[in-house]
Structures are given as structure tokens and as C-alpha cells.
Amino acid sequence: MGKEQGPGVGFEFPSFEVKWLKRDLLLFANSIGATYPDELHFLYELHPSFAAFPTYPIILPFKHTDQEVIDFYARSNSTPIDGVPKFDTKHVLDGERSIQFFKPLPVTSEGRTFEIRSKVLGVYDKGKPGTVVETEQCLVDAKSGETYCRAVGSGFYVGQGGWGGPKGPKAPNYPPPSRAPDHTHTHQTTMETAHLYRLNGDYNPLHADPEPGKKMGFGGPIIHGLFSWNMSAHAVLKTYGASKPENLKEFQARFAAPVKPGDRLVTEMWRMGSADAEGFEEVRFIVRVEGGKVVLTNGRALVRCEQGGKAKL
């Protein structure tokens, strides 16, 4: 007898094609804080080592094949999952995101067919607060069948619980050590940070128009959670992996609080010591607004460390 599956588990969403150009990679690197001249290989298409920033694929489920802006609400009104209630996608927040890298991303999809293949890993009823839907999204070369990366995300549907589903397992935690951080990285956001980042393909009005944020109690627009997530991936890779894409094997963080335009973000990092057989070491991190609340928790990356000093054990 196999393990009993919860409602919705294994449900496959229709796969869809995704495309990107070199121009998309340049925009993405610019929008998450890549710097000149030390990271010109992310910012200039004629650099001999020009490469995609490794977390770029996290944007593709929003972007699909588009170059033009799209109606975010229409697209996010996704396929209902068999066996669970239909949830309102206008009241969903990002819970946690992780990504594993298997193959380097080509700098353009041109001449090949890539698609996102998605399935449900779990649907968890948290009672009055809401429902968590955990999904897997793989970026696959449709012709060869090779998987380039695997992302797992959890969406929290606010106030949409109490339908009798399973509570779900407790997510693993990766708290930072109780010592001072080994390294910190500061990023100053501006009033336009979200307006630049959304051009990657994530056109949620919450990040551009003050009205949705006012209705949700934020007082105005907030910056994309995935901006902070990608910004911190950049901070970790630059600090410890010499900004080389091949030096990042896994990356994850949990969304804890919104970021307002103009907030100064501090990524605090800890090397955990002991690398695996391929030389990848665990780095834990959190992101906080300078002088204020923590906005990303449970930060964990597997990095082949080339710089940033030894772990303080």
C-alpha cells in the first residue's frame, strides 16, 4: 500500500511554453541589484562570461512568452485543483519559495522550446487564517526532456480555510546561529524599485497602484516579495560565490513581512561550515528592514564558497 495522498496532491496543471531573450536577463540582473564593474557578466551581453543570474527562472511562470504587459489578475486566476475548493487568487500571499539548479540556463531560449511543468505537492487547511497550496514548477526543455531547475512554492490563500482538509506537515526551519552575522549586505530600495522589477513579467497591481495595498491594509504599494528574495540571492552569491552562477546549487527563503518602497534592506548571512562532496556549503540568512522588522526568514543557500572568509564556528 502506498502512502495515502491528501486532496489535490499530484494534480498537474497544464504545462505552458516560456521564452526569454538576452535583454530579459539584463533587465533582471539590473532590477535585483547587480553591480558594475564586478558583475558586468550579468549586465552586458558581450561580456565573454555573460550569463543568466541563476534565480531568473523564478520569474518565468509569471512571464510565459510575453514581451508586452499582461492582465495579472486574469492570468493568475489559475486552473481549479481537483478535490479542493476554488480559491480566490486576489487574496493570495507568497509563503515560501525554494529552487534547485540542475543545468546552467542558456542566455536565450531562442531556437529551443522550454516549458514549465507544474503539479500540486500539497493543499493544507490552516483553519480560519487560510489555506496553503504547495506546488512544484520545473523548467524543462520540451524536446530533450531535461530539467534545468525545480522550484517549490507555497501560496497562502488568506481567510480561505476551514474546508476540512489536512493541516499538513510542519515545514523544516533553518534558523540562523545565535552569533553575530558573518557578513551583511545592504540594498537601498527606491520609490521605483517595484516599477522596475515588475517589468520582468510580474505585473501584480499591488506593487504599482496604491489602491490594492490600501485595501489590504498596507497603506499603499509594497515591493514584490520575490524582489527581496532575488535581491538576497544576489547578496549571498556575490558575498560568498564570487558572483559565479555555477556556485549556487539551492536557494530558499520564507516571506515574513512586506517591504515598502524606499526601505533599506539588510541581508545578514552566516556560513555554517562543512561542505558536501561537490564543495557546496550551507549559508543561512535573514533579510530585515534596517532598524526594523525581518522580511525574509528561513533563508538557506547551498553555495560553493570562494570568498567572504571562513565560517566562524
SULHUZI-V153940 format. One record per residue. RES is the residue in three letters. BURIAL is 1 if it has 16 or more other ideal C-beta (glycine too) atoms within 10 Angstrom, else 0. Layout:
RES;BURIAL + RES;BURIAL
This chain:
MET;0 + GLY;0 + LYS;0 + GLU;0 + GLN;0 + GLY;1 + PRO;1 + GLY;1 + VAL;1 + GLY;0 + PHE;1 + GLU;0 + PHE;1 + PRO;0 + SER;0 + PHE;0 + GLU;0 + VAL;1 + LYS;1 + TRP;1 + LEU;0 + LYS;1 + ARG;0 + ASP;1 + LEU;1 + LEU;1 + LEU;1 + PHE;1 + ALA;1 + ASN;1 + SER;1 + ILE;1 + GLY;1 + ALA;1 + THR;0 + TYR;0 + PRO;0 + ASP;0 + GLU;1 + LEU;1 + HIS;1 + PHE;1 + LEU;1 + TYR;1 + GLU;0 + LEU;0 + HIS;0 + PRO;0 + SER;0 + PHE;1 + ALA;1 + ALA;1 + PHE;1 + PRO;1 + THR;1 + TYR;1 + PRO;1 + ILE;1 + ILE;1 + LEU;1 + PRO;1 + PHE;1 + LYS;1 + HIS;0 + THR;0 + ASP;0 + GLN;0 + GLU;0 + VAL;0 + ILE;0 + ASP;0 + PHE;1 + TYR;0 + ALA;0 + ARG;0 + SER;1 + ASN;0 + SER;1 + THR;0 + PRO;0 + ILE;1 + ASP;0 + GLY;0 + VAL;1 + PRO;1 + LYS;0 + PHE;1 + ASP;0 + THR;0 + LYS;1 + HIS;0 + VAL;1 + LEU;0 + ASP;1 + GLY;1 + GLU;1 + ARG;1 + SER;1 + ILE;1 + GLN;0 + PHE;1 + PHE;0 + LYS;0 + PRO;0 + LEU;1 + PRO;1 + VAL;1 + THR;1 + SER;1 + GLU;0 + GLY;0 + ARG;0 + THR;0 + PHE;1 + GLU;1 + ILE;1 + ARG;1 + SER;1 + LYS;0 + VAL;1 + LEU;1 + GLY;1 + VAL;1 + TYR;1 + ASP;1 + LYS;1 + GLY;0 + LYS;0 + PRO;0 + GLY;1 + THR;1 + VAL;1 + VAL;1 + GLU;1 + THR;1 + GLU;0 + GLN;1 + CYS;1 + LEU;1 + VAL;1 + ASP;1 + ALA;0 + LYS;0 + SER;0 + GLY;0 + GLU;0 + THR;0 + TYR;1 + CYS;1 + ARG;1 + ALA;1 + VAL;1 + GLY;1 + SER;1 + GLY;1 + PHE;1 + TYR;1 + VAL;0 + GLY;0 + GLN;1 + GLY;1 + GLY;0 + TRP;0 + GLY;0 + GLY;1 + PRO;0 + LYS;0 + GLY;1 + PRO;0 + LYS;0 + ALA;0 + PRO;0 + ASN;0 + TYR;1 + PRO;0 + PRO;1 + PRO;0 + SER;0 + ARG;0 + ALA;0 + PRO;1 + ASP;1 + HIS;1 + THR;0 + HIS;1 + THR;0 + HIS;1 + GLN;0 + THR;1 + THR;0 + MET;0 + GLU;0 + THR;1 + ALA;1 + HIS;0 + LEU;0 + TYR;1 + ARG;1 + LEU;0 + ASN;1 + GLY;1 + ASP;1 + TYR;1 + ASN;1 + PRO;1 + LEU;1 + HIS;1 + ALA;0 + ASP;0 + PRO;0 + GLU;0 + PRO;1 + GLY;1 + LYS;0 + LYS;0 + MET;0 + GLY;0 + PHE;0 + GLY;0 + GLY;0 + PRO;1 + ILE;1 + ILE;1 + HIS;1 + GLY;1 + LEU;1 + PHE;1 + SER;1 + TRP;1 + ASN;1 + MET;1 + SER;1 + ALA;1 + HIS;1 + ALA;1 + VAL;1 + LEU;1 + LYS;1 + THR;1 + TYR;1 + GLY;1 + ALA;0 + SER;1 + LYS;1 + PRO;1 + GLU;0 + ASN;1 + LEU;1 + LYS;1 + GLU;1 + PHE;1 + GLN;1 + ALA;1 + ARG;1 + PHE;1 + ALA;1 + ALA;1 + PRO;1 + VAL;1 + LYS;1 + PRO;1 + GLY;0 + ASP;1 + ARG;0 + LEU;1 + VAL;1 + THR;1 + GLU;1 + MET;1 + TRP;1 + ARG;1 + MET;1 + GLY;0 + SER;0 + ALA;0 + ASP;0 + ALA;0 + GLU;0 + GLY;0 + PHE;1 + GLU;1 + GLU;1 + VAL;1 + ARG;1 + PHE;1 + ILE;1 + VAL;1 + ARG;1 + VAL;1 + GLU;0 + GLY;0 + GLY;0 + LYS;0 + VAL;0 + VAL;1 + LEU;1 + THR;1 + ASN;1 + GLY;1 + ARG;1 + ALA;1 + LEU;1 + VAL;1 + ARG;1 + CYS;1 + GLU;0 + GLN;0 + GLY;1 + GLY;0 + LYS;0 + ALA;1 + LYS;0 + LEU;0
